[in-house]
Amino acid sequence: MITLKTRLAALALAAALPLTLAACSKGGSSSNADTTPGGTTTLTMWTHNAGNKNELAAVQQIVTDYNASQTKYKVDVQAFPQDSYNQSVVAAAAAKKLPCILDIDGPNVPNWAWAGYLAPLEGMDDTLSKFLPTVLGKWNNKTYSFGYYDVALTMVTRKSVLKEYGVRVPTMEKPWSNDEFTAALKKIRDSGDFDYPLDIATSFTGEWWPYAYSPFLQSFGGDLINRTDYKSAQGALNGPEALAWATWFRSLITEKYAPLKSGADPAKDFMNGKTAILYNGSWTAVDTRKKFGDDILFLPSVDLGKGPKIGGGSWQWGVSQNCSSPEGALDYMKFSAQDKYVAGVAKATTNIPATDAAAAMVPGFEVGGENDMFRQYAKANAVLRPVTPGYPFIATEFTKVAQDILNGADPKAALDTAVKNIDANQESNNFFQ
C-alpha cells in the first residue's frame, strides 16, 4: 500500500519541474540500450519508486515476465528516490543519457514531450482506447504515455454524522449543491461537536494545490487557462467565475468551516473525530474503512455550479526520444499494457485500475464493488490539468494565488497578477509551438 508520505512526494514533483527544458539537447546517442554478442539488447528503465516497495515489485513482475517471454530484449529496472527523480531526468536529458523507458507524472507529459524527452507511442491506439482518458499523456494530438491507474478525490464522512445533523447523502446523480453544502457545514460548525466541520488538507504541499483545488475553480466555471488554445489565462483565472471561487474558497476559512492550515495528517484528524468531512483522495479508503467499517462514506465532490469536478492523471510510462532501440522499448510497452499487469499494479497501489477488464480483476473495483464509486467518479468528473508544456509554471502560480487568497489577499488583484505571470510565460515560450 502506498503511504500518505509517498503520495505527497509524488504530488510534489510536478510543480518542481523548471521551464528550462528547451535548453536540453534533443535526440543524440545514449547508453540506454546495449546489445550483447548473443544478440540480446538490454533496455534501461527508470522509475521513481525506489521508496515504494509494493508498486516497484508489481512493475518488476511485468519486467520479469517480459524478459522471460522472449530473448531479443532485456529490460533493466533502475529505481530512484522520489524526491530526486525529476532532477535526475532533467540532468540525464542534458547529458543525452536518458533511459529508453521512464515513468512520468501525468501533468508533466506535455512539458517533457515539448522538450524532446519523449517519443510518441506508435501503433498502440487500439490498446490504449480501452484505458481511462485521464491515464493517457497527450500533446499535439499524439499519445506519449499511459498509466496503470488513477486516483479520485472524494468527500469522506460517516453515515452517522450526516444522520445526526439531518444532512442528505449525496449521489452522483444528485451531488450536494453549493447552498446545500454550505448549510451542512454551518449546521455542523454550530453544533460545536468538531474542531471544524471540514478539512481540505491545506497542510499538503506542491502539486496537491492545483490537483485538489483547481477542480473547485472549474466547478464554478473558471479554469487555470483558456483551453481553446492554451495561450492566455485571461478571463479563465480572473473572470467572474474565478472571483466567485476565490470568495467561496476564502469563506471556508473566515466562516470557520475549515482550518487555515490542516494538521500534518488530515485523515488521522478525521479518524480521531476532529473533523466531520474530509476532502481527500481514494487512498484514504483502506485506513478509514478499518476505523469506521460500514459507517464510512466516500461521496462525490460538491457541485459549485458547473457540476462536480475532481483532478485526473497520475504516474505514467513513456519512451525516451533518444532511445537507441525504440522498437524494443515499444515492444515492452505493448506487453506491459495487458489487463493483468494493469490489474497487478493497481492492486499493489490500491488505486483505480486503468481499464474495465483490469478493474474486474481487482477485488473491490469490480462493478458494484466497494471501491467502484472511485472509478465512476474518475470517469464522470475528472478533469486533466491543462495540457500544455507551460503547466508546471501554471501550477506554481495557482498554488501561490490560492495560498494568498486563503491568507486574505484581495482576490481580484491576486488573480490578475497570476494571469499576468502565466500569460507572460506562455508568450515568452512562443506558446510552446
Protein Blocks (a to p, Z undefined) as FASTA:
>chain_A
ZZfklmmmmmmmmmmpcckllmpcgejidfkbccdfkopacdddddfklmmmklmmmmmm
mmmmmmmmpmkbccddddddfklmmmmmmmmmmnopacfbdcddfklmmmmmmnomaccd
ehilmmmmmpcfklpcceehiafbdcfbdcdddddddfklmmmnopacddfklccdfklm
mmmmmmmmmnopafbfbdehlmbgcjllmmmmmmmmmmnopafbdfklopafghjlmmmk
lmmmmmmmmmmmmnopacfbdcfblmlmmmnopafbdcddfklmmmmmmmnmmmpccddd
ddehnopaddeddddddddfklcblmlmmmmmmmmmpmklmmmmmmmnopacfbfklmmm
mghjaghiaklmmmmmmmmmgccddddfklmmmmmmmmmmmmmmmnopafklmmmmmmmm
mmmmmmmnonoZZ
